[in-house]
Amino acid sequence: MITQVTEVIDAVLRGDQSHEFDINKDGKVDIKDVTAAVDKVLSGKEEEGGENDITVNGVTFTMIPVEGGTFRMGAIITAPGAYTFEKPDHDVTLSDYKIGQVEVTQELWEAVMGSNPSRFRGAQLPVEQVSWDDCQEFIAKLNELTGMNFRLPTEAEWEYAARGGNKSQGTMFAGGANCPDVAWCSTNADNTTHPVGEKGANELGLFDMSGNVNEWCNDFYARYSTAAQTDPQGPVAGTGMVYRGGAYNEGARLCRVTYRSSQLSGYRSSRIGLRLAMD
């Protein structure tokens, strides 16, 4: 991270216009330019390049490494606004993995599938109206194109990443305590989705884990138990698939990092999209 900040500051001081920071007409650099550069890196919006960037048919996306660890999954008994199906909280230990910096965009979906099923249209908007089954087809084609092994995150991986992994500050929403600051939800979204990455990132540099669209997880839905788990994959069978995160037309209560819901694997809605994961 220090190296990234240094490189961006050096670029600003050289007047490198590729960074798109304002340079004074006299050629001098204002402190606000340096501050903007540093903020962009620390927020996760400065592209890192390298092995975490993947390009498919001209569309590039970024996978963020998540260091594994142990956390308390689910809502504590006294958590404000928590539903009973978010409880009990329990210990979960996860191995390292990677997760998408942003939700899968319509641009990426179309590059892989050749079509766009979304209700709201825009290259950088999250793809939606995709079922869990549709996502499996998309991932299979993406893996064929890249030779990699993408998948949906498990529910435990999703919540751990949304909380900020081992950098978590324990906030109610992904990246903050105030929903509108970090999420497009019913109070600020004007009943539509928005381009990915416009709201504040969480501690891992992930965007839109709360709000914009819900995100399918790989697991069948089941009630929690108090038992500790390691790399849980969910039940082996069930009637519904988990989705998490909240959406543009849902209130703050449904955008909390512990809220969970499910639908049949063939269900499609403008409220649900996906985020990629990989080992």
Backbone torsions as a table, in degrees:
resi	resn	phi	psi	omega
1	MET	NA	-43.9	178.8
2	ILE	-59.3	-40.6	179.4
3	THR	-61.6	-42.7	179.0
4	GLN	-60.7	-47.1	-178.9
5	VAL	-60.2	-45.0	-179.6
6	THR	-60.8	-43.5	-178.8
7	GLU	-63.6	-41.0	-179.2
8	VAL	-69.4	-41.7	177.6
9	ILE	-60.8	-43.3	177.7
10	ASP	-58.8	-41.2	-179.7
11	ALA	-63.9	-41.0	179.3
12	VAL	-65.0	-44.0	-179.3
13	LEU	-64.2	-29.4	176.9
14	ARG	-79.5	-9.0	-176.8
15	GLY	77.4	27.2	-179.0
16	ASP	-67.7	107.2	-175.0
17	GLN	-73.0	-13.5	179.8
18	SER	-64.4	-18.5	178.4
19	HIS	-84.8	-7.2	173.2
20	GLU	60.7	36.1	173.8
21	PHE	-104.3	145.3	-177.0
22	ASP	-68.7	128.7	174.5
23	ILE	-111.5	133.8	-179.7
24	ASN	-59.1	152.6	-177.0
25	LYS	-61.7	-23.5	179.8
26	ASP	-85.6	4.7	177.1
27	GLY	86.2	-3.5	178.7
28	LYS	-87.4	156.2	-178.6
29	VAL	-100.9	126.4	176.5
30	ASP	-82.0	150.2	-179.7
31	ILE	-58.0	-28.8	-180.0
32	LYS	-65.9	-28.1	177.5
33	ASP	-67.0	-43.2	178.6
34	VAL	-65.9	-42.6	178.9
35	THR	-60.2	-42.9	179.3
36	ALA	-62.4	-39.7	179.3
37	ALA	-63.7	-46.2	179.7
38	VAL	-63.8	-44.2	-179.8
39	ASP	-59.8	-38.5	-178.7
40	LYS	-64.9	-41.3	177.8
41	VAL	-65.8	-48.3	-175.7
42	LEU	-66.7	-25.9	178.5
43	SER	-81.1	-9.8	-179.4
44	GLY	90.2	5.8	-177.4
45	LYS	-88.9	-11.8	176.6
46	GLU	-80.9	122.2	-176.3
47	GLU	-64.1	132.1	-177.8
48	GLU	-88.0	-32.0	-175.2
49	GLY	72.7	-178.6	175.0
50	GLY	83.3	-154.0	-168.6
51	GLU	-66.8	-17.1	-179.4
52	ASN	-88.5	-5.6	176.2
53	ASP	-101.2	130.1	-179.4
54	ILE	-122.6	133.7	178.2
55	THR	-115.2	129.3	179.3
56	VAL	-129.2	117.9	179.6
57	ASN	47.7	43.1	175.9
58	GLY	86.8	-2.0	-179.6
59	VAL	-108.7	125.2	-177.6
60	THR	-107.0	136.8	174.7
61	PHE	-136.8	163.2	-172.3
62	THR	-120.0	134.5	173.8
63	MET	-106.3	130.7	-176.9
64	ILE	-99.9	124.4	176.7
65	PRO	-65.9	136.5	177.7
66	VAL	-120.3	117.5	177.3
67	GLU	-74.5	129.4	-178.2
68	GLY	-65.2	172.7	-179.5
69	GLY	171.5	-174.7	178.7
70	THR	-112.0	135.0	178.7
71	PHE	-144.5	167.1	175.7
72	ARG	-91.9	111.2	-178.7
73	MET	-91.2	141.2	180.0
74	GLY	95.6	177.6	-176.5
75	ALA	-94.9	140.0	174.5
76	ILE	-71.3	162.6	-174.6
77	ILE	-57.0	-37.8	-174.8
78	THR	-94.1	8.3	-176.8
79	ALA	-62.5	126.4	-179.4
80	PRO	-66.2	131.8	176.3
81	GLY	81.3	-2.3	-176.2
82	ALA	-75.9	139.8	175.3
83	TYR	-86.2	160.8	-178.6
84	THR	-62.9	-31.0	-177.7
85	PHE	-76.7	-1.2	172.1
86	GLU	-91.2	-1.1	-175.2
87	LYS	-120.9	163.1	-1.8
88	PRO	-80.9	156.5	172.4
89	ASP	-71.2	151.4	-173.0
90	HIS	-157.1	156.9	-178.9
91	ASP	-74.5	131.9	173.6
92	VAL	-132.3	132.8	176.7
93	THR	-113.1	129.4	-177.6
94	LEU	-120.8	146.6	171.0
95	SER	-82.0	171.5	177.4
96	ASP	-63.3	148.5	174.9
97	TYR	-159.3	179.6	175.0
98	LYS	-124.5	150.9	179.6
99	ILE	-141.0	150.6	-177.2
100	GLY	-61.6	135.7	177.9
101	GLN	-61.8	-34.1	179.0
102	VAL	-134.6	169.5	173.4
103	GLU	-64.4	153.1	177.0
104	VAL	-60.1	125.8	-178.2
105	THR	-85.7	164.2	175.1
106	GLN	-63.6	-33.8	177.7
107	GLU	-60.4	-45.0	-179.8
108	LEU	-69.7	-43.7	179.6
109	TRP	-57.5	-46.1	-177.6
110	GLU	-67.8	-34.4	177.5
111	ALA	-63.0	-31.2	-179.1
112	VAL	-90.6	-44.9	-171.3
113	MET	-96.8	-20.7	-178.8
114	GLY	79.6	10.0	-179.6
115	SER	-152.2	166.8	-178.6
116	ASN	-137.3	110.5	-175.9
117	PRO	-87.5	0.3	-167.4
118	SER	-68.4	150.0	173.7
119	ARG	-74.7	-46.7	178.5
120	PHE	-97.4	129.3	-171.2
121	ARG	-107.1	136.5	177.3
122	GLY	170.2	135.7	-174.7
123	ALA	-55.6	-38.8	-176.8
124	GLN	-98.4	4.4	172.6
125	LEU	-76.3	152.1	176.0
126	PRO	-66.8	139.7	173.3
127	VAL	-66.1	142.5	177.0
128	GLU	-145.9	-176.5	-170.0
129	GLN	56.1	40.9	174.5
130	VAL	-119.6	129.3	178.8
131	SER	-80.5	169.3	173.6
132	TRP	-59.1	-41.2	178.1
133	ASP	-63.0	-42.1	176.8
134	ASP	-58.8	-41.3	-179.0
135	CYS	-63.1	-37.1	178.0
136	GLN	-64.9	-38.1	177.2
137	GLU	-66.8	-43.4	177.5
138	PHE	-59.5	-46.1	-177.9
139	ILE	-65.7	-39.1	178.3
140	ALA	-61.7	-41.7	178.9
141	LYS	-70.3	-38.4	177.5
142	LEU	-62.2	-42.6	178.9
143	ASN	-64.6	-37.3	177.9
144	GLU	-65.5	-40.3	-178.6
145	LEU	-71.0	-34.4	-173.9
146	THR	-101.7	-18.8	-173.1
147	GLY	71.6	17.3	-179.5
148	MET	-108.2	-179.7	-176.2
149	ASN	-124.6	71.0	174.7
150	PHE	-75.2	159.5	178.5
151	ARG	-161.0	174.3	168.7
152	LEU	-78.3	149.4	174.8
153	PRO	-69.0	148.9	168.7
154	THR	-67.5	163.4	179.3
155	GLU	-61.4	-38.9	179.5
156	ALA	-65.8	-43.0	177.1
157	GLU	-61.4	-41.3	-179.9
158	TRP	-60.6	-49.7	-176.5
159	GLU	-66.5	-40.1	179.0
160	TYR	-60.9	-44.5	178.7
161	ALA	-66.5	-42.0	179.6
162	ALA	-61.7	-36.6	179.4
163	ARG	-72.8	-14.6	-178.3
164	GLY	102.2	14.9	178.2
165	GLY	57.1	-141.6	-179.4
166	ASN	-79.2	5.1	173.7
167	LYS	-103.9	8.7	-172.5
168	SER	-57.5	136.8	173.6
169	GLN	-98.6	2.7	174.5
170	GLY	75.0	28.1	-178.8
171	THR	-80.5	158.9	-176.8
172	MET	-69.9	-32.9	179.3
173	PHE	-114.1	165.6	-177.0
174	ALA	-73.0	98.4	177.3
175	GLY	106.9	-3.6	-179.7
176	GLY	-178.4	171.6	-178.6
177	ALA	-93.4	-11.2	-178.3
178	ASN	-115.2	115.0	-172.8
179	CYS	-53.2	-51.1	-176.4
180	PRO	-62.1	-19.8	178.6
181	ASP	-71.8	-29.2	-173.4
182	VAL	-122.0	-3.4	-172.8
183	ALA	-141.9	143.4	166.5
184	TRP	-87.1	113.9	-176.4
185	CYS	-137.3	-170.8	-172.2
186	SER	-64.1	-20.3	-177.1
187	THR	-87.0	-14.0	-175.5
188	ASN	-139.7	-5.8	-171.5
189	ALA	-88.9	-9.4	-179.4
190	ASP	58.1	35.2	174.3
191	ASN	60.0	36.6	176.5
192	THR	-150.4	160.1	173.4
193	THR	-76.3	166.3	-178.7
194	HIS	-133.4	157.4	178.3
195	PRO	-53.6	140.4	-177.4
196	VAL	-64.4	148.5	172.4
197	GLY	81.8	11.4	-179.2
198	GLU	-85.0	-27.2	178.4
199	LYS	-88.7	173.0	-178.1
200	GLY	-64.2	145.1	177.6
201	ALA	-82.5	161.6	174.3
202	ASN	-89.6	-170.1	-173.0
203	GLU	-63.0	-22.1	179.2
204	LEU	-94.3	-0.8	-176.0
205	GLY	81.2	24.8	178.2
206	LEU	-97.5	141.5	-177.1
207	PHE	-112.7	147.2	172.0
208	ASP	62.9	25.6	172.7
209	MET	-67.5	-27.8	168.9
210	SER	-106.9	128.5	173.7
211	GLY	81.4	-175.5	-174.8
212	ASN	72.5	-80.3	168.7
213	VAL	-136.8	150.6	169.4
214	ASN	-64.3	162.9	-176.7
215	GLU	-131.3	127.1	177.4
216	TRP	-63.3	142.2	169.6
217	CYS	-110.1	168.6	-174.6
218	ASN	-79.9	-14.6	-168.5
219	ASP	-86.7	147.8	158.4
220	PHE	-67.3	149.9	179.3
221	TYR	-78.8	140.9	173.3
222	ALA	-155.8	154.0	175.3
223	ARG	-67.5	150.9	178.2
224	TYR	-75.1	158.8	168.9
225	SER	-124.7	174.2	179.4
226	THR	-84.1	-8.3	-175.1
227	ALA	-66.8	139.3	174.5
228	ALA	-70.3	146.8	-177.5
229	GLN	-135.9	152.5	174.6
230	THR	-121.9	123.6	-177.9
231	ASP	45.1	55.0	-177.7
232	PRO	-64.9	142.0	179.6
233	GLN	-109.5	2.0	-175.6
234	GLY	83.5	175.6	-179.5
235	PRO	-66.7	159.5	-178.0
236	VAL	-77.0	-15.9	179.5
237	ALA	-154.2	163.2	179.4
238	GLY	175.4	-176.2	-178.0
239	THR	-107.9	-11.7	-178.5
240	GLY	-142.5	152.7	178.7
241	MET	-103.6	142.7	-177.1
242	VAL	-72.6	141.2	163.8
243	TYR	-134.0	153.9	-172.0
244	ARG	-139.0	160.1	164.2
245	GLY	114.3	-27.1	-176.6
246	GLY	84.9	166.5	-172.5
247	ALA	-140.9	173.3	-177.1
248	TYR	-57.4	-27.9	-176.9
249	ASN	-109.3	18.4	-179.4
250	GLU	-117.5	151.4	-177.3
251	GLY	-76.4	172.6	-176.2
252	ALA	-58.9	-33.2	-177.7
253	ARG	-59.6	-33.4	-178.7
254	LEU	-88.4	-3.1	178.3
255	CYS	-100.9	1.2	178.7
256	ARG	-66.4	152.9	-175.4
257	VAL	-69.2	-14.9	179.7
258	THR	-98.9	-11.3	-177.8
259	TYR	-67.8	141.7	-178.2
260	ARG	-142.4	150.4	176.4
261	SER	-151.6	179.8	-178.1
262	SER	-153.0	159.9	174.8
263	GLN	-151.3	164.8	175.9
264	LEU	-62.0	153.9	-172.9
265	SER	-65.6	-18.5	179.0
266	GLY	-96.5	2.7	-175.3
267	TYR	-73.2	136.3	177.1
268	ARG	-124.9	142.8	179.6
269	SER	-158.8	150.4	174.1
270	SER	-69.5	-6.7	178.5
271	ARG	-87.7	-8.6	-170.9
272	ILE	-128.1	129.4	173.7
273	GLY	-131.4	-141.0	-178.7
274	LEU	-158.2	163.0	173.8
275	ARG	-134.4	138.7	-176.3
276	LEU	-83.3	155.9	171.9
277	ALA	-141.2	164.3	174.6
278	MET	-162.0	158.3	179.0
279	ASP	-74.9	NA	NA
